[in-house]
Amino acid sequence: MRALVLTFLSLSTLLDAQATPHSRKPKVAPKAAKVTVGATKPETKPLEPLHAPVITSQWTVPGFSNPESALWDAKGKVWYVSNMAGGSGNLEGKGFIAKLDSNGLITAKDWVKGLNAPKGLGLVGRTLYIADIDALVAVDVDKGAVIAKYVVAGAKFLNGIAASPEGDVYVSDTTGNAVFVLRKGAKATETLVRGPRMDGPNGLLTRDGKLLMVGWGVITNATTFETSAKGSLHRIDLKTLAITTISKEPLGNLDGIEAFGNAFLVTDYAAGKLFIVDDNGQFQLVKGDLQNPADLGVDPARHMVAVPEPGAGQVTFLVLN
């Protein structure tokens, strides 16, 4: 049988060779197989575990009056700390901003005064923005003088601030469940987002076109700040305003957030804790014996963290590595 097949193939080859060029049909190359790039699903890699940084040094600076927020000014090489002085919602004009040297020692306790209950701080160029209950107050840091005040229509309890690289200033309204924005060059604020999903917004941070937000939680009593559910870490897309919850579970009554490397440092005011949290929602405890830690500040070059503790009237400084 094999010999017969070979003979037939030989005869076919001979006949094909004797055919005239015009009688031969051109041979058509077979179509290449279709290849779909990226069709193979890559293997899912396990998350790298998040490790808490080690506290290599710490010290406490007393002498404040209900301090709420700390901010590092890299150009001026100074710290600013807001002092509510009285109650957190009192319109009494007793609040002030203190200026500290690079190591946290107070150089001008009432550097800017006449405020009500100043909380979150944000820096755009040489202008310091302060969340002061129902208004954003702008201060020229080189002169130490108030240069503008933006009353925020409908604001109930302005709290955290974040300044974007573009010069926009975002401010949270914790009991009003809203975030407002003062656009660069604008003369009035506008509502960015508002609603029950805001989780009692407190500390804010801008990164890569997103607004990171920590929530105090679902507030059931605006006077005592009691909650029915604790707060989480969220991400707001500044183009679509879509809100994504990053933390896999509520973390606590969260107050401040700052970048630390590729992760975030977050304070839990009620539990006295400082966490590190990553983009995947993993978290680790960094320090757990703080007295109502509020809106922290970070000097990234020195890995130095300033944590105001309102009830204790002090700021605790940590060096993390």
C-alpha positions as CSV (number, residue, x, y, z in Angstrom):
1,M,0.0,0.0,0.0
2,R,2.8,2.4,0.9
3,A,4.5,1.7,-2.5
4,L,1.3,2.5,-4.3
5,V,1.0,5.9,-2.6
6,L,4.6,6.7,-3.4
7,T,4.0,5.8,-7.1
8,F,0.9,8.0,-7.3
9,L,2.8,10.9,-5.8
10,S,5.6,10.5,-8.2
11,L,3.2,10.4,-11.2
12,S,1.5,13.5,-10.0
13,T,4.8,15.3,-9.6
14,L,5.8,14.3,-13.2
15,L,2.5,15.5,-14.7
16,D,2.8,18.8,-12.9
17,A,6.3,19.3,-14.2
18,Q,5.1,18.8,-17.8
19,A,2.2,21.3,-17.6
20,T,2.6,24.6,-19.4
21,P,3.1,27.6,-17.2
22,H,-0.3,29.0,-18.3
23,S,-2.1,25.9,-17.2
24,R,-0.6,25.9,-13.7
25,K,-2.6,27.5,-10.9
26,P,-0.4,29.6,-8.7
27,K,0.1,28.2,-5.2
28,V,-1.5,30.3,-2.5
29,A,0.4,30.6,0.7
30,P,-1.6,29.4,3.7
31,K,-3.0,32.1,6.0
32,A,-1.0,32.7,9.0
33,A,-2.5,31.6,12.2
34,K,-4.1,34.5,14.1
35,V,-2.3,35.4,17.3
36,T,-4.0,37.2,20.1
37,V,-1.5,39.3,22.1
38,G,-2.1,39.1,25.8
39,A,-4.7,36.4,25.5
40,T,-2.9,34.4,28.2
41,K,-4.0,35.5,31.6
42,P,-1.0,36.4,33.8
43,E,-0.6,34.6,37.0
44,T,-2.0,36.5,40.0
45,K,0.9,37.3,42.3
46,P,0.2,37.3,46.0
47,L,0.3,40.7,47.7
48,E,3.6,41.6,49.3
49,P,3.0,41.9,53.0
50,L,2.9,45.4,54.4
51,H,5.5,46.0,57.1
52,A,5.2,48.7,59.8
53,P,8.1,51.1,59.9
54,V,10.2,51.1,63.1
55,I,10.2,54.0,65.4
56,T,13.9,54.9,65.8
57,S,13.4,58.1,67.8
58,Q,10.6,60.0,69.5
59,W,10.1,63.1,71.7
60,T,7.1,65.1,72.9
61,V,6.8,68.9,72.8
62,P,4.2,70.4,75.3
63,G,2.8,73.9,75.5
64,F,0.0,73.8,72.9
65,S,-3.7,74.7,73.4
66,N,-5.9,71.9,71.9
67,P,-3.6,71.3,68.9
68,E,-5.3,69.8,65.9
69,S,-3.1,69.8,62.8
70,A,0.6,69.8,62.0
71,L,2.2,70.7,58.6
72,W,5.8,70.7,57.5
73,D,7.0,73.6,55.3
74,A,10.0,72.2,53.5
75,K,11.1,75.6,52.0
76,G,10.9,77.5,55.3
77,K,12.1,74.4,57.2
78,V,9.5,75.0,59.9
79,W,6.4,73.3,61.3
80,Y,3.0,74.9,61.6
81,V,0.5,73.6,64.2
82,S,-3.1,74.8,64.5
83,N,-4.5,75.3,68.0
84,M,-8.2,75.3,68.5
85,A,-7.7,76.8,72.0
86,G,-11.4,76.4,73.0
87,G,-14.0,73.9,71.7
88,S,-13.7,72.4,68.2
89,G,-16.8,74.3,67.0
90,N,-16.6,77.5,68.9
91,L,-16.7,80.9,67.1
92,E,-14.7,82.6,69.8
93,G,-11.7,84.1,68.0
94,K,-9.3,82.4,70.4
95,G,-7.7,80.0,68.0
96,F,-4.1,80.5,66.6
97,I,-1.3,79.0,64.6
98,A,2.0,78.2,66.2
99,K,5.3,78.1,64.3
100,L,8.0,75.6,65.3
101,D,11.6,75.1,64.2
102,S,12.7,72.0,62.2
103,N,13.0,69.9,65.4
104,G,9.6,70.9,66.8
105,L,10.6,73.5,69.3
106,I,8.1,76.4,69.5
107,T,9.5,79.6,68.1
108,A,6.3,81.6,67.9
109,K,3.4,80.2,69.8
110,D,0.7,82.6,68.6
111,W,2.3,83.3,65.2
112,V,-1.1,83.9,63.6
113,K,-4.0,84.6,66.0
114,G,-7.6,85.7,65.9
115,L,-8.9,82.5,64.4
116,N,-11.9,80.5,65.8
117,A,-11.1,76.7,66.0
118,P,-8.5,76.2,63.3
119,K,-7.9,72.6,62.2
120,G,-6.5,71.3,58.8
121,L,-3.6,73.1,57.2
122,G,-2.5,73.1,53.5
123,L,0.3,75.0,51.7
124,V,0.2,76.3,48.2
125,G,3.4,78.2,47.4
126,R,3.9,80.6,50.2
127,T,0.2,80.7,51.2
128,L,-1.0,78.7,54.1
129,Y,-4.7,77.6,54.0
130,I,-6.5,76.9,57.3
131,A,-9.9,75.2,57.8
132,D,-11.7,77.3,60.4
133,I,-15.2,75.9,61.0
134,D,-17.1,77.6,58.2
135,A,-14.3,79.4,56.3
136,L,-10.9,78.9,54.6
137,V,-8.4,81.4,55.8
138,A,-5.3,82.2,53.7
139,V,-2.1,83.4,55.4
140,D,1.1,84.8,53.8
141,V,3.7,82.7,55.6
142,D,6.5,85.1,54.8
143,K,4.6,87.9,56.6
144,G,2.6,85.8,59.1
145,A,-0.5,87.7,58.1
146,V,-4.0,86.8,57.0
147,I,-4.5,87.9,53.4
148,A,-7.9,86.4,52.6
149,K,-10.9,84.6,54.0
150,Y,-13.3,82.4,52.0
151,V,-16.6,81.7,53.7
152,V,-17.8,78.3,52.6
153,A,-21.5,78.4,52.0
154,G,-23.3,75.6,53.7
155,A,-20.3,74.4,55.7
156,K,-20.9,72.9,59.1
157,F,-17.5,71.6,60.4
158,L,-14.6,72.2,58.1
159,N,-11.8,69.9,59.1
160,G,-9.1,68.4,56.8
161,I,-7.2,70.1,54.0
162,A,-5.3,68.9,51.0
163,A,-3.5,71.1,48.4
164,S,-3.0,69.7,44.9
165,P,0.2,70.2,42.8
166,E,-2.0,72.4,40.5
167,G,-2.8,74.7,43.4
168,D,-6.4,73.6,44.1
169,V,-7.3,73.4,47.8
170,Y,-9.7,70.7,49.1
171,V,-11.4,70.9,52.4
172,S,-13.6,68.4,54.2
173,D,-16.8,69.1,56.1
174,T,-17.1,66.2,58.6
175,T,-20.6,66.6,59.9
176,G,-21.8,68.0,56.6
177,N,-20.6,64.9,54.7
178,A,-19.0,67.0,52.0
179,V,-15.8,68.0,50.4
180,F,-15.4,71.5,49.0
181,V,-12.7,72.9,46.7
182,L,-11.1,76.3,46.1
183,R,-9.8,76.2,42.6
184,K,-6.6,78.0,41.8
185,G,-7.3,81.7,41.2
186,A,-11.0,81.3,42.2
187,K,-12.6,83.8,44.7
188,A,-15.1,81.3,46.1
189,T,-15.3,77.6,46.9
190,E,-17.5,75.1,45.2
191,T,-18.9,71.7,46.3
192,L,-16.9,68.9,45.0
193,V,-19.0,66.0,46.4
194,R,-21.6,65.5,49.1
195,G,-23.6,62.6,50.4
196,P,-23.9,59.8,52.9
197,R,-21.2,57.7,51.2
198,M,-18.7,60.3,52.4
199,D,-18.3,58.5,55.7
200,G,-17.9,61.7,57.9
201,P,-14.9,62.9,55.8
202,N,-11.9,64.1,57.8
203,G,-8.2,64.0,56.6
204,L,-7.5,64.5,52.9
205,L,-4.5,63.9,50.7
206,T,-4.0,64.3,46.9
207,R,-2.0,61.8,44.9
208,D,-1.9,61.0,41.1
209,G,-5.1,62.8,40.3
210,K,-7.0,61.2,43.1
211,L,-8.1,62.5,46.5
212,L,-7.5,60.2,49.4
213,M,-10.0,60.6,52.3
214,V,-10.2,59.1,55.7
215,G,-13.7,58.9,57.4
216,W,-14.6,59.5,61.0
217,G,-17.5,57.1,60.4
218,V,-21.3,57.3,60.1
219,I,-22.1,60.1,62.6
220,T,-25.3,59.8,64.6
221,N,-24.7,62.7,66.9
222,A,-23.1,65.9,65.5
223,T,-22.4,67.2,69.0
224,T,-20.7,64.2,70.5
225,F,-19.5,62.7,67.2
226,E,-20.8,59.3,68.1
227,T,-21.0,56.9,65.2
228,S,-23.0,53.8,64.2
229,A,-20.1,52.6,62.1
230,K,-16.4,53.4,62.1
231,G,-14.5,55.1,59.3
232,S,-12.5,53.7,56.4
233,L,-9.9,54.9,53.8
234,H,-11.4,56.0,50.5
235,R,-10.3,57.2,47.1
236,I,-12.1,59.9,45.1
237,D,-11.4,60.1,41.3
238,L,-11.2,63.8,40.7
239,K,-12.4,63.5,37.1
240,T,-15.3,61.2,37.6
241,L,-15.9,61.8,41.3
242,A,-16.3,58.0,41.7
243,I,-15.6,56.9,45.3
244,T,-13.7,53.7,46.0
245,T,-13.2,52.3,49.5
246,I,-9.7,51.1,49.9
247,S,-9.6,49.5,53.4
248,K,-11.2,46.1,53.5
249,E,-12.8,46.8,56.9
250,P,-13.5,49.9,59.0
251,L,-10.3,51.1,60.7
252,G,-11.6,53.5,63.4
253,N,-12.6,57.1,64.0
254,L,-10.0,58.3,61.5
255,D,-8.6,61.8,61.6
256,G,-5.4,62.5,59.6
257,I,-3.7,61.0,56.6
258,E,-0.3,61.7,55.1
259,A,1.9,59.9,52.5
260,F,4.7,57.8,53.7
261,G,6.7,56.3,50.8
262,N,4.2,54.3,48.7
263,A,1.8,53.9,51.6
264,F,-0.2,56.2,54.0
265,L,0.0,57.1,57.7
266,V,-3.4,57.3,59.2
267,T,-4.5,58.3,62.8
268,D,-7.4,56.8,64.8
269,Y,-8.4,59.6,67.1
270,A,-10.6,57.6,69.4
271,A,-8.4,54.6,69.8
272,G,-5.1,56.5,70.1
273,K,-3.5,54.6,67.2
274,L,-1.2,55.4,64.3
275,F,-1.5,53.0,61.3
276,I,0.2,52.5,58.0
277,V,-2.1,51.5,55.2
278,D,-1.3,50.6,51.6
279,D,-3.3,50.9,48.3
280,N,-4.6,47.4,48.7
281,G,-6.2,48.1,52.1
282,Q,-3.6,46.2,54.1
283,F,-2.7,47.9,57.4
284,Q,-0.3,47.6,60.3
285,L,-0.1,49.3,63.6
286,V,2.8,51.7,64.0
287,K,2.1,53.2,67.4
288,G,-0.8,52.5,69.8
289,D,-0.4,54.7,72.9
290,L,-1.2,58.2,71.6
291,Q,-3.6,60.5,73.3
292,N,-6.3,61.3,70.7
293,P,-3.9,61.7,67.7
294,A,-5.3,64.2,65.2
295,D,-4.2,65.5,61.8
296,L,-0.5,64.5,61.5
297,G,2.3,66.1,59.4
298,V,5.3,64.5,57.7
299,D,8.7,65.6,56.7
300,P,9.5,62.9,54.0
301,A,13.2,63.8,53.7
302,R,13.9,62.9,57.4
303,H,11.1,60.4,57.8
304,M,9.9,62.6,60.6
305,V,6.2,62.6,61.7
306,A,4.5,65.2,63.9
307,V,1.3,64.0,65.7
308,P,-0.8,66.6,67.5
309,E,-2.6,65.3,70.6
310,P,-5.3,67.8,71.4
311,G,-6.4,66.5,74.8
312,A,-2.8,66.4,76.1
313,G,-1.9,69.8,74.7
314,Q,1.2,68.4,73.0
315,V,2.8,67.2,69.7
316,T,4.6,63.9,69.6
317,F,7.4,63.6,67.0
318,L,8.5,60.3,65.6
319,V,11.3,59.3,63.3
320,L,10.3,56.2,61.3
321,N,12.5,53.8,59.3
